[in-house]
Amino acid sequence: MNATVLNPLTFVRSRFQYWWQSRLPLTDSIVLTQRNVYILPTRPGFMLALTLLVLLVASINYQLNLGYLLTFLLAGSAVTGMHVCHGTLRGLAMTLIAPPAQFAGSNAVFDVQLTNARRAVRHGIGVSVLAPPGKPGSLHWAWTDVPAQSSTTVQIAFAPGRRGLHRLPTLTAETRFPLGTFRVWTLWRPAAQMLVYPAPEPHAPPLPPGEPRTGGTAASARWQSAGEFDGIRGYRRGDPLKLVMWKKAAKADDQGNGLVVRDTQQAQRHELWLDFAQAGSLGTEARLSRLCAWVLQADKLGLSYGLRLPGRQIKPDSGEAHKRQCLEALALC
């Protein structure tokens, strides 16, 4: 059993973080103010405070005027650094650019635009997905400087857990500029959602056989293992190049004799249906993964295909919009 689960401190911290994040508003743009920017000393900051305390005690005991001067100069620098560090984030505007749909198992990348309205450059700002409790080292920061009265864009990546419609994870931004003695940070809950398609099966079987249309004969055409028709004919001038069977093109001469193309007249008698019930005897996720691979394969071949899912049916069609419609149906099944 994982020892982290049994740690009471980690459990309390996790519950507190969950309660705190649930109180944050959902928004795709945020302006940082005193109400949502937080500051605490870092470990070097605590060490500097301890050093200043030792210097102050030593200066008092030995009546060292130069010791007083050094102590107060360092303390003044630390206070000034605290003010500059807090001002680096305060007033910054952050806007989320919604990401496109992704396949499960791959990293989803989205953009965050940082806008600086003041006349000074903001240095050393990092943006990242908020790490889970007990794993602060798992953050992957995107660091940038924001020019004066301008904006810059950083890219954030995270791995979606599974298919479906997911809200983007909580983000955090922080800076330790200029001295590193204070950490200033904020938390941000985006309202945007991202659609995650099923992961395509790595080595999916061939496309299923075409189903005869109403009134057609089952023997008029069949699908081969590569998703092509058995019926072929010789190449004719004007035939689309996408119908040429390039695997047999090695036998053609310079005049084009020997080239063969798919017999589209036979193809019109059959329809390719990608059916959930015929996607194997595995579980639901495995079937959806296979259907996803079939959709990508049929689209790559330029075929017209339909999709049957429990409670939903998409008529045969082709093209980018049809592929996206089928993938969205698989993601939300």
C-alpha positions as CSV (number, residue, x, y, z in Angstrom):
1,M,0.0,0.0,0.0
2,N,1.2,3.5,-0.8
3,A,2.6,5.1,2.3
4,T,1.6,8.6,1.0
5,V,-2.1,7.7,1.4
6,L,-1.6,6.9,5.1
7,N,0.2,10.1,5.8
8,P,-2.3,12.3,7.8
9,L,-0.5,15.5,6.9
10,T,-0.7,14.7,3.2
11,F,-4.4,13.8,3.5
12,V,-5.2,17.0,5.3
13,R,-3.2,19.0,2.7
14,S,-5.0,17.3,-0.1
15,R,-8.5,18.0,1.4
16,F,-7.6,21.6,2.0
17,Q,-6.3,22.0,-1.5
18,Y,-9.5,20.5,-2.9
19,W,-11.6,22.8,-0.8
20,W,-9.6,25.8,-1.8
21,Q,-9.7,25.1,-5.5
22,S,-13.4,24.4,-5.4
23,R,-14.0,28.0,-4.2
24,L,-12.1,29.5,-7.1
25,P,-14.3,30.9,-10.0
26,L,-14.3,29.2,-13.4
27,T,-13.0,31.6,-16.0
28,D,-11.0,31.6,-19.2
29,S,-9.4,35.0,-18.5
30,I,-8.2,36.4,-15.2
31,V,-6.5,39.7,-14.0
32,L,-4.2,39.2,-11.0
33,T,-4.9,41.5,-8.1
34,Q,-4.2,41.6,-4.4
35,R,-7.2,39.3,-3.9
36,N,-5.8,36.3,-5.9
37,V,-2.0,36.7,-5.6
38,Y,-0.2,35.1,-2.6
39,I,3.3,35.5,-1.2
40,L,5.5,33.5,1.2
41,P,9.2,33.4,1.9
42,T,11.2,30.7,0.2
43,R,13.9,28.6,2.0
44,P,16.6,31.1,0.9
45,G,14.3,33.8,2.3
46,F,14.1,32.1,5.7
47,M,17.9,31.6,5.7
48,L,18.3,35.3,4.9
49,A,16.0,36.2,7.8
50,L,18.0,34.0,10.2
51,T,21.3,35.6,8.9
52,L,19.9,39.1,9.5
53,L,18.9,38.1,13.0
54,V,22.4,36.9,13.8
55,L,23.9,40.0,12.4
56,L,21.6,42.2,14.4
57,V,22.3,40.3,17.7
58,A,26.1,40.5,17.0
59,S,25.9,44.2,16.2
60,I,24.0,44.9,19.4
61,N,26.4,42.9,21.5
62,Y,29.6,44.4,20.1
63,Q,28.2,47.8,19.3
64,L,29.3,47.6,15.6
65,N,28.0,50.5,13.6
66,L,29.1,48.9,10.4
67,G,27.2,45.8,11.5
68,Y,24.0,47.9,11.9
69,L,24.6,49.4,8.5
70,L,25.0,46.0,6.8
71,T,22.0,44.5,8.6
72,F,19.6,47.3,7.7
73,L,20.9,47.5,4.1
74,L,20.3,43.8,3.6
75,A,16.9,44.0,5.3
76,G,15.9,47.0,3.1
77,S,17.0,45.0,0.0
78,A,14.8,42.1,1.1
79,V,11.8,44.3,1.7
80,T,12.3,46.0,-1.7
81,G,12.7,42.6,-3.3
82,M,9.4,41.5,-1.7
83,H,7.6,44.5,-3.2
84,V,9.1,44.0,-6.6
85,C,8.3,40.2,-6.6
86,H,4.7,40.8,-5.7
87,G,4.4,43.5,-8.3
88,T,5.7,41.2,-11.0
89,L,2.4,39.2,-10.9
90,R,0.0,41.9,-9.7
91,G,-1.8,43.5,-12.6
92,L,-0.9,40.7,-15.1
93,A,-3.8,39.5,-17.3
94,M,-3.9,35.8,-18.4
95,T,-6.1,34.5,-21.2
96,L,-6.6,30.8,-22.1
97,I,-6.7,29.8,-25.8
98,A,-8.9,26.7,-25.8
99,P,-7.1,23.6,-27.1
100,P,-8.3,21.3,-29.9
101,A,-9.5,17.8,-29.3
102,Q,-6.8,15.2,-28.6
103,F,-6.4,11.4,-28.5
104,A,-6.2,9.7,-25.1
105,G,-2.6,8.8,-24.1
106,S,-1.1,11.8,-25.9
107,N,0.0,15.1,-24.4
108,A,-2.6,17.9,-24.9
109,V,-1.0,21.3,-25.5
110,F,-2.8,24.6,-25.1
111,D,-1.7,28.2,-25.1
112,V,-1.9,30.8,-22.3
113,Q,-1.5,34.5,-23.3
114,L,0.1,36.8,-20.8
115,T,-0.7,40.5,-21.2
116,N,1.3,43.3,-19.5
117,A,-0.3,46.7,-19.5
118,R,2.4,48.6,-17.5
119,R,5.5,50.3,-18.9
120,A,8.0,47.9,-17.3
121,V,9.0,44.4,-18.3
122,R,7.8,41.6,-16.1
123,H,10.7,39.0,-15.6
124,G,10.8,35.4,-14.7
125,I,7.1,34.3,-14.8
126,G,6.4,30.6,-14.9
127,V,3.1,28.9,-15.8
128,S,2.3,25.2,-15.2
129,V,-0.5,22.7,-14.5
130,L,-1.0,22.5,-10.7
131,A,0.7,19.4,-9.3
132,P,-1.2,17.0,-7.1
133,P,-0.6,17.1,-3.4
134,G,2.7,15.6,-2.3
135,K,4.3,15.8,-5.8
136,P,5.7,19.4,-6.1
137,G,8.5,18.1,-8.3
138,S,6.2,16.9,-11.0
139,L,5.4,20.4,-12.3
140,H,6.7,21.3,-15.8
141,W,7.1,25.0,-15.9
142,A,7.0,27.3,-19.0
143,W,9.1,30.3,-18.1
144,T,8.9,33.7,-19.9
145,D,9.4,37.4,-19.7
146,V,6.5,39.7,-20.6
147,P,7.5,42.8,-22.5
148,A,6.3,46.2,-21.5
149,Q,2.8,47.1,-22.8
150,S,2.7,43.9,-24.8
151,S,1.9,40.2,-24.5
152,T,3.5,36.8,-24.9
153,T,2.2,33.3,-25.2
154,V,3.4,30.2,-23.4
155,Q,2.4,26.6,-24.1
156,I,1.2,24.2,-21.4
157,A,1.0,20.5,-21.7
158,F,-0.7,17.8,-19.7
159,A,-1.8,14.2,-20.3
160,P,-5.6,13.6,-20.2
161,G,-6.5,10.6,-18.2
162,R,-9.2,9.0,-20.4
163,R,-11.6,9.8,-23.3
164,G,-14.6,12.1,-22.9
165,L,-15.2,15.7,-22.3
166,H,-12.9,17.0,-19.6
167,R,-12.4,20.4,-17.9
168,L,-8.9,21.7,-18.2
169,P,-6.8,21.3,-15.0
170,T,-6.1,24.0,-12.5
171,L,-3.2,26.2,-13.5
172,T,-0.7,28.0,-11.4
173,A,1.6,30.9,-12.2
174,E,4.5,32.1,-10.0
175,T,7.6,34.2,-9.9
176,R,10.6,34.6,-7.5
177,F,12.1,37.6,-9.3
178,P,14.4,39.4,-8.4
179,L,16.1,37.9,-5.3
180,G,14.5,34.5,-5.0
181,T,13.8,35.1,-1.3
182,F,10.0,35.3,-1.8
183,R,7.6,33.1,-3.9
184,V,4.6,34.9,-5.3
185,W,1.9,32.7,-7.0
186,T,-1.7,32.4,-8.0
187,L,-4.2,29.6,-8.9
188,W,-6.5,29.7,-11.8
189,R,-9.4,27.4,-12.8
190,P,-10.1,27.6,-16.5
191,A,-13.7,27.1,-17.6
192,A,-12.9,25.7,-21.0
193,Q,-13.4,22.0,-21.7
194,M,-11.4,19.7,-24.0
195,L,-12.7,16.6,-25.9
196,V,-10.5,13.5,-25.7
197,Y,-10.9,10.9,-28.4
198,P,-10.3,7.2,-27.7
199,A,-6.7,6.0,-28.3
200,P,-6.6,4.3,-31.7
201,E,-5.8,0.6,-31.5
202,P,-2.1,0.2,-32.4
203,H,-2.5,-2.9,-34.7
204,A,-6.1,-2.8,-35.6
205,P,-7.5,-5.6,-37.9
206,P,-8.6,-4.8,-41.5
207,L,-11.8,-2.9,-42.2
208,P,-15.0,-5.0,-41.9
209,P,-16.7,-6.2,-45.1
210,G,-19.0,-3.7,-46.9
211,E,-22.7,-4.3,-46.4
212,P,-24.9,-4.4,-49.6
213,R,-27.3,-1.6,-50.1
214,T,-31.0,-2.2,-50.4
215,G,-31.6,-4.2,-53.5
216,G,-28.0,-5.0,-54.1
217,T,-26.3,-8.4,-54.2
218,A,-23.9,-9.6,-51.6
219,A,-21.6,-11.1,-54.2
220,S,-21.2,-8.0,-56.3
221,A,-18.2,-6.7,-54.4
222,R,-16.1,-7.6,-51.3
223,W,-13.6,-5.8,-49.2
224,Q,-10.0,-7.0,-49.2
225,S,-7.7,-7.0,-46.1
226,A,-6.4,-3.6,-47.0
227,G,-9.8,-2.0,-47.3
228,E,-10.0,-2.1,-51.1
229,F,-12.6,-3.6,-53.5
230,D,-12.0,-6.9,-55.4
231,G,-13.5,-5.3,-58.5
232,I,-10.9,-3.5,-60.5
233,R,-10.6,-2.3,-64.1
234,G,-8.1,-0.8,-66.4
235,Y,-7.0,2.8,-66.0
236,R,-8.9,5.3,-68.2
237,R,-7.9,8.9,-69.0
238,G,-9.5,11.2,-66.5
239,D,-9.8,8.7,-63.7
240,P,-9.0,10.3,-60.2
241,L,-5.5,9.4,-59.0
242,K,-6.9,8.4,-55.6
243,L,-8.6,5.4,-57.3
244,V,-5.3,4.1,-58.8
245,M,-4.1,0.9,-57.1
246,W,-0.5,1.9,-56.7
247,K,0.5,-1.5,-55.3
248,K,0.0,-2.8,-58.9
249,A,1.6,0.2,-60.6
250,A,5.0,-1.5,-61.0
251,K,3.6,-3.6,-63.9
252,A,2.6,-0.5,-65.9
253,D,4.6,0.8,-68.9
254,D,5.4,4.4,-69.9
255,Q,2.0,4.8,-71.6
256,G,0.1,3.9,-68.5
257,N,-0.9,0.4,-69.7
258,G,-1.2,-1.9,-66.9
259,L,-2.5,0.6,-64.3
260,V,-5.7,-0.5,-62.6
261,V,-8.2,1.5,-60.6
262,R,-11.0,0.6,-58.2
263,D,-14.4,-0.2,-59.9
264,T,-16.5,2.6,-58.4
265,Q,-19.6,1.2,-60.0
266,Q,-19.3,-1.9,-57.8
267,A,-18.4,0.3,-54.8
268,Q,-21.7,2.1,-55.1
269,R,-23.6,-1.1,-54.4
270,H,-22.0,-1.5,-51.0
271,E,-21.7,0.6,-47.8
272,L,-18.9,0.5,-45.3
273,W,-20.4,0.4,-41.8
274,L,-18.2,0.6,-38.7
275,D,-20.4,-1.2,-36.1
276,F,-19.8,-1.3,-32.4
277,A,-21.3,-4.8,-32.3
278,Q,-18.7,-6.1,-34.8
279,A,-15.7,-4.5,-33.2
280,G,-14.6,-7.6,-31.4
281,S,-15.6,-9.4,-28.1
282,L,-13.5,-7.2,-25.8
283,G,-14.6,-4.5,-23.4
284,T,-16.2,-1.2,-24.3
285,E,-13.0,0.8,-24.3
286,A,-11.2,-1.8,-26.5
287,R,-14.1,-1.7,-29.0
288,L,-14.1,2.1,-29.1
289,S,-10.3,2.1,-29.6
290,R,-10.7,-0.3,-32.6
291,L,-13.5,1.8,-34.1
292,C,-11.3,4.9,-33.7
293,A,-8.5,3.1,-35.7
294,W,-11.0,2.1,-38.4
295,V,-12.3,5.6,-38.7
296,L,-8.8,7.0,-39.2
297,Q,-8.0,4.2,-41.7
298,A,-11.2,4.7,-43.7
299,D,-10.6,8.5,-43.8
300,K,-7.0,8.0,-45.0
301,L,-8.2,5.8,-47.9
302,G,-10.8,8.4,-48.8
303,L,-13.7,5.9,-48.3
304,S,-17.3,6.7,-47.5
305,Y,-18.2,5.0,-44.2
306,G,-20.9,5.1,-41.5
307,L,-20.7,4.5,-37.8
308,R,-23.1,2.5,-35.5
309,L,-22.9,3.0,-31.8
310,P,-25.3,2.0,-29.0
311,G,-28.2,4.5,-29.3
312,R,-26.7,6.4,-32.2
313,Q,-26.0,6.0,-35.9
314,I,-24.1,8.3,-38.3
315,K,-24.9,7.9,-42.0
316,P,-22.1,7.1,-44.4
317,D,-20.1,10.0,-45.6
318,S,-16.5,11.1,-46.1
319,G,-14.3,14.1,-45.4
320,E,-12.8,15.9,-42.5
321,A,-16.1,17.1,-41.0
322,H,-17.5,13.5,-41.1
323,K,-14.3,12.1,-39.5
324,R,-14.5,14.7,-36.7
325,Q,-18.2,13.9,-36.1
326,C,-17.5,10.2,-35.8
327,L,-14.5,10.8,-33.4
328,E,-16.7,13.0,-31.2
329,A,-19.4,10.3,-31.1
330,L,-16.7,7.8,-30.0
331,A,-15.4,10.1,-27.3
332,L,-18.8,10.7,-25.8
333,C,-20.2,7.2,-26.2
